[in-house]
Amino acid sequence: MPAAATASAAVTGAAIAADAIRYAGRGYIFGGNASAPGVWDCSSFVSYVLGHDLGLALPGGRWGQPGFPPGSHGPVVTDYASWSGAAPISESAAGPGDLVCWVGVGAGGHIGIVLGPDKMCSALNSRLGTLVSPITGYGPIGVTPVYRRVLAAAPGGTVTADAASGGGGGTLVALLAGALLAGGMALAVLGVAAVLGVAGSAGLAWAARRATEA
């Protein structure tokens, strides 16, 4: 686990993406305060990567301040979606380290860190945990994702294939393996998604998330 860093110009979008991938295979706790890897949900995972690991500001403050992780959950999806520290960008402009947000409250929202075209790392649910997945179909049904670029991070750079594997089960193969372990409804839903294809199964993975949430 990397130590908390001091934000600097060395932080790039690629660095954000590569740091997120390190945690593929970790857990998920709804409302988790990110006091340790895996003790997080989708938004507190993003706070851990940006605030704890890379030393960047968070919406409304910084890591460790009152009301922020690791003492409290801290910013939620709606906070990240309206954060002045990140600028709106188009889907076509999105790249490694950008944020993808399905703006909503609780189960109606989700956030992940973009890795590349139609690929993100996010904390999904208590069964599948933190993982690499497609962007398409992995957010709340009927909610159009919006993209935001962290202004304190320099753009540019790519995430290598080795980094994308994460060494911790962060590939799409690991995603399917996790689905097998989850069993029940999650397996059935992801099985349908495999038959229909990602583009034709928008929302099915999100249904799996709701079905398996603890």
CORVEN-V106100 format. One record per helix or strand. SS is the DSSP state (H for helix, E for strand). FROM is the first residue (numbers start at 1). TO is the last residue. If there is no record, write none. Layout:
ss/from/to
SS/FROM/TO
SS/FROM/TO
//
This chain:
ss/from/to
E/12/12
H/13/21
E/33/33
E/40/40
H/42/53
E/58/58
E/61/61
H/77/81
E/86/89
H/91/93
E/99/102
H/106/108
E/110/116
E/119/125
E/129/133
E/146/150
E/154/154
H/161/165
H/172/182
H/184/196
H/199/201
H/204/212
//
